[in-house]
């Protein structure tokens, strides 16, 4: 995933920040325990958000403890254990990472995509439990690759594929329309934001980018963000509308921060800095 869906830490209560870290570290540990250590590389803020969201729809109590790990051997960090939301998010992380690595091999033959061999058995295990999600991921990534091959110049059409993909993943049981709509609009937000942030890199490497296909190589980030921010702002309102229909049992303050402040901060940062600071934090390994 991309790492754009996270909290606004400056406006987050310490207790809620520790809960978010607990889900993040809990997801990391669950990936290693449930599958193998390589699958922990698929850890992201986006999947952490999914874990928090799914967990918050149940009455299951949070088991928050502090423990060390390989990445942080000298400090005990908050970890949430044996949580249904984390377990489901770990399964979805495995599916997403595997099919993404498979697509990378098809498109670029990159060496890092060979890591997919470590996902073969985990994916077989997950597909048995969640065939609907596995089929949706495979289908939408196929549609996405087809549009990219055709050099599609309609950003909304391409983003629609990723939106549909996350719609199925977010709606765990397939019968919660608000969850489905929330996932759809978050998927659109993620794809369009990432395409914007990768504009210069894609131009340099001559890779597909929907904005380059639409506006040409002469489009600047400054001009593009003036066109993009209003669209993303509208998407934020759709995300909020879907979120407000959910029946949350816990973690409301944390989720409110992510939905109303964290996502908006990333969008607003595009109009100021031309990049998403939350993504930089993710890449630097901070939580």
QUIKA-V77571 format. One line per field, one symbol per residue. phi: phi as a letter, one per 40 degrees, with the letter a starting at -180 (. if undefined). psi: psi as a letter, one per 20 degrees, with the letter a starting at -180 (. if undefined). A space follows every 50 residues. Layout:
# QUIKA-V77571
phi: ???
psi: ???
This chain:
# QUIKA-V77571
phi: .bgccaccccbbcdccccccccccccccccdcccbacccccccaccccdc cccccccbcdccbcbbacaccbcbbcbcbcbfbccccccccccccccccc cccccccbfcccccccccbdcdcdcccccbcccccccccccccccccccc fdbbdcccccccccccdccccdcgbbcdccccccccccccccccccccdc cccccfccadccccbgccccccccccccddccccccccccccccccccba gccccdccccbccccccccccbbgabccccccccgcb
psi: ahkinrrnhhkpqghhghgghggghhgghgghgherhhiiijprhghggg gggghiirjpqpnorprrrhhmiipoqpppqlphhggghgghgggggghg hghhgggikqhhiiihhiigggghghhhhmhggghgggghhghghghhhi lpknhhgghhghghghggghngijjngggghggghhggggghghhghjgh ghggilrpphhhhgiriipqhghghhhgghghgghhhhgggghiiqnphr kggghgggghggghggghhhigijrohhhhgghijq.
